Amino acid sequence: MVADPKGASSYYQYLYGLLERDLSFGARGAHYDPHGEFDTAYFCNDYHYEVALMPTTGYGLAYLTLFQHIGLIFPYNPSSRESWDEMAASFERMRSRCPDENLPFLATMIASVADMKGPRAVSHEEGLAFASQRGCRFVTFSPSSGRGVGDAVGLLVELAYVARHQFPATPPGPPYQNSPLSPADKENIRKRAHRALRPDRYNGIDELVLVTLRAPSQPASPALVEAVEKFTLAMSDQQLVTGLAQVIVATAMASGAGDMDASWSAYSYAVAVSLALFAALTHVSSLTILREHLRSRKKLRLLRVAAIVVFIALLLFGVVSGLSRQILSRPAYTVRCALSQPLPPGSWDAVIISQVLICLVLISAVAQRFWHLFGLDETAPFGPRVAWYSRRLLVEFLFTIIPPYVDE
């Protein structure tokens, strides 16, 4: 990372140009291969390192999560005392944010960008003393030939090679040494979390998973069950409101309200429908936990069921009308252009497998939750009825896609 001095917002690009100029001559130039971006490759004892010069501000900081080692460079112009003062103040501000025992940088360099000849407001000895007192490296770059930039970057690569085993992933000692929880506390939390729902909420697959995880057979305490239900209630309300907002916007795009279909891209429409689908599945899944809460509040139950029906109806419209027309294959189009394009030949084969399957899963999940929510499972179990209809649909589907064998 390059801390740009005042008045030089792209100083890292300037240093990259010096690096290219320095490494383009001599024996080292044969090992230099620019990629068209502000990075290059270095090799140290059969280890490959990608080096990039980046500013300390801007959206590019998100890429720092991809780097294993980060170095910090503070350049200044020794012919200007003002440049030196600004560099020193910037260094102190950044250094004061980090504890001495926990510096996140591999190395910090004070870079003097000036030729050896010419007047100097800041001597070489003053810059070297400033860097030595603060535990930094001091380097000198030539603005005309770039000499010194390659050696400085090579020093960072060597430091990265030395520090490759300095921060092990697993600290030495017992695994709970640095944890505030003891093994007994963790085991107690595991046992409680595996039975945090009411006993009648688990189906056969859930029981199989719990047995595999060696969960205790006794249910959790009523206080824990109540806490989980309160958390699920807040999460389900948030998902319902968020999903309704997303699917209403997607429906407005598809219907052309306010010419939104002419100003929004097909990619935005597909993202809105996909997020609404995720919110719908999350909310429908939470109804299993909130069954007793909604049964005891009939008005709230009817209001929630009405909101879910509207939500699912709009969502199915968005899934069928939008994604079935392969809108994702035309992300740069507007919604109006993407929806007006005819389906290519053979597209319905993929539509049946994807969109129809999504709709069937969503409708089946909603029907099952409503069945239990209104207490119909006490008089007519939902499972046998669904199993019978599922077998009939499966047989018809197989006979449709697999032609019968005819012995000629």
Steps between C-alpha positions, in 0.01 A plus 500: 500500500628844405402798716462772238648837598291813475428599141592157354184288507644232270852472637477122502468508120810717484694252714379218280637684199834534680491129583441413137779734393742355754430135418483539124880520471778263598487137604192549720290614207478145368301398809254789477165442331248784533133397496352827385402581858691635797643167607777266398645162591804427716664167576682427825629145562236342275225708662288717273397844626263745334591859591254786453544870575175645633389825668396513864156638414225418251290201403812296420552432872252213471764306307725500807305199628663300220854587608703299746753774583455878491784751491468874548707756307522871593664690211616861527700751299823588687528830315186626674473543875121520466492156338707359786274654766188362332654154477604502866155617613329235288731233642428600859124508441497153352742360755293634791202291388689173547631358830874447504463129565245443223611678184314361197775586252778272385738796478488879487727688259598865492577572134706797386412569136781722368829478314823514695594828333322827562399706805336319791284650772508168687833324519549129448618463859185663638274266306705196602489603866122550485452152357745331739342650811159367398611156382440571130703428188650796319537486122585748227335510157627681193218687321687494170629141475286331765808350660428367847132415452571144392732441797239639741224277365740206502566569868127477571487167319790367706329614821181326389696181438653516848162571661307227318503279814498783752124493553383137523133429450473299823666643813710262707352334805157354568226611259309671782798692634405829332125443520285649779294177504617176652434162331221434751328828410527425128354152550213644702425755228511228234252282689261788559517633144423161343161480677396865498156436344182337619510117469220485238692732263753235396428268210672176408791666320556737792512209743750319280727806494473545876585135562802534272614805698446310826252752628328428832152351482347720769351834387648834593372719778182704437699822539733405214209398277328832568820694424543319167139569405535872578814522289332312215195729520714811455694342214184377322335843521809659351514246216129545424520880478825490303370237259175689440692818422727317256224313322285815468791679333557202268130489409504873427799445272329218309167682467659824380373723781655843466709376207717308744540222244672746267744638758594191703723224371403136475775416747337722764168327442655154535682600821177637653310180419781278631524692829123489538508124443761460772291713738191291423673170570646637823166632621309185408756289684458712812126422515585157638651658810229766534209256483388533862555876502273554198236246607436695818459828308234445235487856363876514467494157335245610239694821430825310457338236278351771278839671469667169416239418233552839333876459533504152345261598219715796395814293537369219280406760240853635511660156481286379210490821296856608563737214559315266261586737218868453578536859614837418655640434153427863409628697802591809298150534352228705658212308658270597214737372233585181689137405563398575142759266351363158401638187660765320294416149375537234767487745791192341654703190583708706742195694619321182611800385702573836665204738529225239527697312765550821700130578484401147606737506797374840610131410464549168681685667788233770539215246487662282764560794736144627458368148558674483837435865581120461491506169688385288205770242571306391809207373287665429163874436497683691230773246431296210352305732271813667366671163457210370290492806275879498473505139381236575238689805373829310494354216295343739250824698476708189435262376230518845341878535477580129445326351197354153556699208366341346193625165379514512124 
